[in-house]
């Protein structure tokens, strides 16, 4: 999670300046500035309080890329450029055959 970007976007969408957000949340304005600049990583309760003032909430969700089997990607990256080219040509021929069969129906 990018706390800096998340807070900055929430604050801007809510129409608050850093000073206004800080005042409503009861935290110093320099704290908001340091969080938004990425100079500090806020505590969860601090970020939650700031986002709540902006009408947002901290939520959890799946991590991008989690659960993806990267084995095929690694196998492709292990090929030489010439091997990748041959594989791409073979796959293109397979796709042509597949499309030709679909159009024949």
ZIFEN-V262770 format. One record per backbone hydrogen bond with DSSP energy under -1.0 kcal/mol. NH is the residue of the N-H (numbers start at 1). CO is the residue of the C=O. Records with the same first field share a line. If there is no record, write none. Layout:
NH=CO, CO
//
This chain:
3=1
6=2
7=3
8=4
9=5
10=6
11=7
12=8
13=9
14=10
16=11
21=17
22=18
23=19
24=20
25=21
26=22
27=22
32=28
33=29
34=30
35=31
36=32
37=33
38=35
39=34
40=34
47=43
48=44
49=45
50=46
51=47
52=48
53=49
54=50
55=52
56=51
66=63
68=65
74=70
75=71
76=72
77=73
78=74
79=76
84=80
85=81
86=82
87=83
88=84
89=85
90=86
91=87
92=88
93=89
94=90
95=91
96=92
97=93
98=94
99=95
100=96
101=97
102=98
103=99
104=100
//
